[in-house]
Amino acid sequence: MAAGIVSESFYSKVERGVHAIDAETLIEFCWFIILMLLAFLHKLIISHLLDHFLS
């Protein structure tokens, strides 16, 4: 989850409430999650379309 945005150690501390993240970092996480969701939905839709047209 934190890859390329913050270190694993920092991310762990954020999860435990030891550190806070700034707005810019939070936005980066949000974009990462959105992109992962879009990639998942894309694969799901393509798979569904292939199943539909091949059956």
C-alpha positions in Angstrom: 0.0 0.0 0.0 2.7 2.5 0.9 5.1 1.5 -1.9 6.5 4.5 -3.6 4.6 7.0 -1.4 6.0 6.6 2.1 8.3 4.0 3.8 6.7 0.9 5.3 7.9 2.0 8.7 6.3 5.4 8.4 3.0 3.8 7.1 3.0 1.4 10.1 3.4 4.3 12.5 0.5 6.2 10.8 -1.7 3.1 11.2 -0.8 2.9 14.9 -1.5 6.7 15.4 2.2 7.5 16.1 2.5 9.8 13.1 0.1 11.7 11.0 0.3 12.2 7.2 -0.1 15.5 5.4 -2.9 16.3 2.9 -0.6 15.8 -0.1 0.4 12.3 1.0 -3.3 11.4 1.8 -4.2 12.6 -1.8 -1.4 10.3 -3.2 -2.9 7.4 -1.3 -6.4 8.2 -2.5 -5.2 8.3 -6.1 -3.3 5.0 -5.7 -6.5 3.4 -4.3 -8.6 4.8 -7.1 -6.1 3.6 -9.8 -6.1 0.1 -8.2 -9.9 0.0 -8.1 -10.1 1.1 -11.8 -7.5 -1.6 -12.8 -9.6 -4.2 -10.9 -12.8 -3.1 -12.5 -11.2 -3.1 -15.9 -10.0 -6.7 -15.6 -13.4 -7.7 -14.2 -15.3 -6.1 -17.1 -12.9 -7.5 -19.8 -13.3 -11.0 -18.2 -17.1 -10.7 -18.1 -17.2 -9.5 -21.8 -14.9 -12.3 -22.9 -17.1 -14.9 -21.0 -20.2 -13.4 -22.6 -18.9 -13.4 -26.2 -17.1 -16.7 -26.0 -20.0 -18.7 -24.6 
